[in-house]
Amino acid sequence: METVDSILDLVVQNPPNEEFSSADITWSKIQKDKDQTDDVALIPYKRVEEFIKGECSKVECPTRFHIERGRKRPKGSLKSYQSDEYLEYRLYWCSFGPENYGEGGGILPSRRYRLNTRNRAARPQSMRGCTCNFVVKRLYARPSVALIIYNQRSHVNKSGFICHGPLDGDAIGPRAKTVPYICNETQQQTMSMIYLGIPEENILEKHIEGVARYCGSNKEVKSFASQYVQKLEMIIKRTTHELDRDDQSSIRLWVDRNKKSVFFYQDSSDTDSFVLGIQTEWQLQQMIRFGHQGLLAADSIFGISKLKYPLYTLLVFDSNQHGLPVAWVITRSFSKHDVYKWMRALYDRIHSMDSSWKISGFVIDDAAAEIDPIRDVFCCPVLFCAWRVRRAWHRNIIKKCCNIEVQREMFKRLGQIMYSVWSGADSVDAMEEFVQDFVDQTAFMKYFKACWVPKIEMWLAAMKSLPLASQEACGVIEGYHMRLKLKLFDDSQLGALQRVDWLVHILTTELHSIYWLDRYADDSGLFQTVKEEYMLSTSWHRALLIPDNAVNFDEKDHLFAKVVSQKDSTRSHVVWNPGSEFALCDCEWSMKGNLCKHVIKVNMVCRNSSKNELPMSFQSFRQILNTLWKKPQDDSFELDQSMAWCTQLHEKIQGLVELDSSNGIGSLVGTLPVKWVCKRSRTVAAKPPNGQSLLAPCSKRLPAPCSRSAKRRKRKKVS
């Protein structure tokens, strides 16, 4: 917004619309005081009424404006005057203010009397303390021109909250005291169904079922439920992410209003970077539920080229091994200092709810990620997931190479570079040989040299030093990544990508509701359609539905495998380089650069074959065990410590294998050893006699005999 020194620099604006509002005017800023500026604009004086009508008819805040204060001067009364002197002065105020007659409100100190509220607003009985107001000055020097000075353009109260209109969360409708009780679970279920686009009849049916659990079923409950659903739909459709035109101010307002959902906030300054950590109360519950003694995974640097600030997501694996987002961090800073601060804040928040909470491991997907804060805060091993490398190479090979045979060979050779970490081959020589053999693929080589040659050693070093996550974990993280990408990078929202408040709004409303309904469908057994989509949301779970006899290998050299389609038995998909994470399939999903179910299924069948390479995660695990076996010397403490670690690891793996192979947890409970528990000791110390310390030995004393009157009082109390 342009800043001007004088109103003489302003141009008179005359929008062509019959009625126009502040959105149709280009505003400028003018310095009022040292620390305060106002939005100003010039319009023809004869069009002031049309401007006021346009301001009253806004969809997001319908209202009326009343004249709070007015003054007039006769012409020729001033001998000398400035450019902003008025001939007529009027202060227009939103009719939902300035007083607040609601709970906790009162008359402004400057107002000595209460104005007549009849016919002032859509709801004249509810003055909510709205601070929206503007001044109209008919200029003394130019009577045909009006100067509009907007002091507050948003319809908010003194605390910065929206206080009226469809965006007001407390303005669901009249008769609020007679509405049946609606628990948070029912309200969240209804909101999630609205965000998913489920028909209104189904939403109303499920909402009535939820309300009937607490209030019973009758005609009044059904009528109130119908009104509630309709008004909740209206509020959701009209809700906007823009709390303020300035993005930074808008996000500050959101943080002030949603303190329960923010576990860390650091505003940008000369010394600090912008960091916003979001975790709703439901996400906190899921992190405690599924994160304890489980894995925590990270989908990092999402939207680094499109969003204003990249998105960092923490995932837990639920009971069905699906990725569940339990925290979002929006920041551009990945320095050790900032990462430590928000991780420590998240860890302290969880431990305030459950002090025994602890994770078994932390999965990262970026070789440049800071590992020290993870080890210091969570005190757990760090695993590395290479799905991001595979996906980037896969997508660019499909995009930049036209020949299918060249695509297969290039992807296979890139896989050999990654496998060289454990095969003993020199990765630098393998990479130079790869560049020389495919020098004619100029488009891909230009991308590869610019993006990966400078940092390939860093990624290989991370794969060599850290244990690798399994292919199932890669599929889960990639599945969440794709779901997030489809939700955020919608074509209709591309104009808002550079606003943080839009990103926060999408995460905490639509995406949060989708995952909430997924878990609710799985726990309650309702919403079978949603549950089926949720169960098959990852390529790993879709691969489990393919039978082994649907996979047929090449009889000669096992160069490829054919997977028969389950929908159409006459079709089959060809998987080249079977048994490797760098296998390439000709299905539509794989041609988009994704890890498809056919590749995972072929690798499942090949894992017991000696002709194919072992998975990278298994090779990493075997290397760790070999290193652990070679390290200790005979008859040393190192041998004892290594033996203890190996025994503990063997017991955990054996327990997981038994749980996975058993029909239920009930069959394992009977085999557990009996644990004898000592009788619980006294936890509250007896009150010592007067003047006697707890440490001093107390002498044995006989109880004093009670008098008859005292016995009678005791009998009366008992009776």
C-alpha positions, 0 to 999 in steps of 0.5 A, a space after each residue: 500500500 502506497 504511503 503519501 505525505 499529503 492528500 494533495 497527492 491522492 487521485 479522486 476515484 470513481 468506481 463504475 459500479 452502482 454500489 461499491 465498497 472499500 474493496 473497489 478502491 485503491 487505498 493509501 496510507 497517511 501518517 497520523 501520529 508517530 506510531 499510527 497510520 490511516 487508510 485514506 482515499 478520495 471519492 466524489 461527495 455525491 457518491 458517499 451514500 453508494 459507498 456506505 451501501 456497499 460497505 453494509 452489503 458485504 457477504 462476510 459481514 452484513 451490517 449497517 453504519 450509523 453516524 456516531 459524531 458529526 460537525 459542520 462549518 459554514 462556507 467562508 468561516 475559515 480565512 486560512 485552512 489546510 488541505 484536509 480541513 472539512 466543510 462537513 465531518 461525519 464519523 460512521 460506526 458499525 451498528 454492532 458497536 462501539 458498545 458491547 452489551 453482551 457478556 463481559 461488555 459495557 458502555 464505552 467510557 466516552 459515552 455518557 448515555 445509551 443510544 437508541 438501538 431500534 432499527 440500527 442493525 440486523 440484530 439490534 439487541 446484540 451490540 457486540 463491541 465492533 470497532 469498525 469505523 471510518 470518517 467522511 470529510 467533505 473538504 473545505 477547499 474542494 466541496 465536491 470531493 469527500 475524503 474517506 479515512 478508515 480507522 479500522 476496516 475489520 469487523 472485530 472487537 477490542 480483543 481482535 476477534 470477529 464479533 458478528 456476521 456469519 464468520 462469528 463462531 458464537 453466532 450460530 443462531 438464536 435460541 442457543 440455550 434451547 439447542 440440545 447438547 452437542 458433544 465435541 465428537 459429534 460436532 467434529 464428525 459433522 464438520 469432517 463430513 461437510 469438508 469431505 463433500 458428503 451429501 447433506 441428507 447423510 450428514 443430517 442422519 449421522 448428526 441426529 444419531 450423535 445428538 440422540 445419544 445424549 438427548 434422545 430422539 424426538 421432533 424438537 431434536 430433529 428440527 434443531 439438528 437440521 438448523 444446526 447442520 445448515 448453519 454450520 454448513 453456511 459458516 464453513 462455506 463463508 469462513 475465510 483464512 484472511 483475518 487481516 490483509 497483512 499476512 503477518 498480522 493475520 497469523 498473529 490473530 490466529 495464534 492468539 485465538 487458537 492458543 490450545 493448538 499452538 505448541 510453539 510460536 516465534 515471530 520473525 525479527 532481525 535475529 529470529 526466524 519465523 517458526 509456527 508449531 501447530 498441534 491440535 488437542 486431538 493430534 496430541 492424543 493420537 501422538 500419545 496413543 500411537 507414538 509411545 514405544 513406536 516410531 515417529 517419522 518426518 515429511 520435511 521441506 514440503 513446498 519449498 519452491 511454492 509455499 511462502 514457508 516450507 512445511 514440516 510434518 511429524 507422523 506416527 503410525 497407527 494401529 493399521 500402520 498408516 501415517 497420521 499427522 500429529 504436528 505441523 511446523 511451518 518455518 524456513 529455518 532448519 538450523 540446529 538452534 531453532 529445531 531444538 527449540 520447537 522439538 523441546 517445546 513439543 516434547 515438554 507438552 507431551 510429557 506434561 500429559 504423560 511423563 512415561 511417553 517415549 518413542 523407539 525411533 525417529 525416521 528422517 527423509 532429508 540427509 541435511 536434517 539436524 540429528 543432534 536435536 532429535 537425539 538430545 530431545 527424544 533420546 532415541 535412534 535415528 533412521 533414514 528413509 530414502 524415498 525422496 531420492 527414489 521419487 525425485 530420480 524416478 519422476 525426472 527420468 520419466 519426464 526428461 527421457 522419452 525412450 522406455 528402454 533407456 528409462 529402465 536402464 538409467 533407473 537400474 544404474 542409479 539403483 546400483 549407485 545407491 547399493 554400492 554403499 554395501 556392495 563395496 564398489 566405489 560410488 564415485 566411479 559408478 557415478 562417473 561411469 553413469 554420467 559417461 554412458 548416458 551423456 546423450 540424455 542431456 535434459 536429465 544430465 543437466 538436472 542430475 549434475 545441478 541438483 545431485 552431483 554436489 550432494 550425492 556424497 552427503 546422501 550416501 554418507 547418511 545411508 551408510 551411517 544411519 540404519 535404513 527404514 523399510 519399504 513399507 515406511 517409505 510407502 506410508 510417508 510417500 502416501 501422506 506426501 501425495 495426499 497433502 500435495 493433492 489437497 494444497 496444490 489445488 488449481 483454485 488456490 494457487 493465488 494463496 500459496 504465498 500466505 501463511 494464514 491460508 496454509 494454516 487454515 487448510 491444515 487445521 480445517 480440511 486436512 485435520 478433518 479428513 484424518 479425524 474421520 479416517 480414524 473415527 471410521 476405523 475405531 467405530 466401524 462406521 462410514 464403510 466407504 471412508 474406511 475402505 479408502 483409508 485402509 487402501 491409502 498406501 501402496 503397501 496395503 494395496 499390494 497385500 491384496 494381490 495374490 502371489 500367483 498373480 506374479 509371473 517372472 521371466 523364465 530365462 534371466 528374471 529381467 522382468 516380472 508380470 503382475 496380472 491386474 485384479 480388476 481386469 484379468 486380461 491385462 498385466 503390468 510389467 515390472 523391470 529390475 524386479 527385487 530392487 527398490 529401483 524397479 520400474 513399472 509401466 502402470 499409470 501410477 508409476 509413470 507419475 513417479 510414485 512407488 506403485 503396488 506392483 513393484 512392492 508386490 514383486 519385491 515381496 515375492 522376491 525377498 526369499 530368492 537368492 538371485 535378487 538383491 536383498 532390500 537396502 533396509 535389510 543390508 543396512 541391518 545386517 551391516 549394523 549386526 556385523 559391526 556389532 559382532 566384530 567390535 568387542 574383544 574376548 573377555 572384555 566389558 565391550 563383549 558384555 555390553 554388546 551381548 546385552 544389546 543383542 539380547 534386548 534386540 532379539 527379544 523385541 524382534 521375537 515379540 513382534 514376530 510372534 504378535 504378527 503371526 498370532 491370531 490375536 493378542 489373547 493367545 500371547 497373554 497366556 504365555 507371559 510369565 507371572 509377575 509377583 507384585 509386592 503389597 503396596 506400602 503406605 503412601 501418606 505418612 501419619 500425622 506426628 503428635 504436636 511438637 514431635 518430629 517425624 524423625 524422632 522416635 515416638 514412645 508407645 502411648 495408650 489411648 486416653 479413655 473417652 468420656 461418656 459425653 464424647 461417646 454419645 457424640 460419636 453415636 449421634 454422628 454415626 446415626 
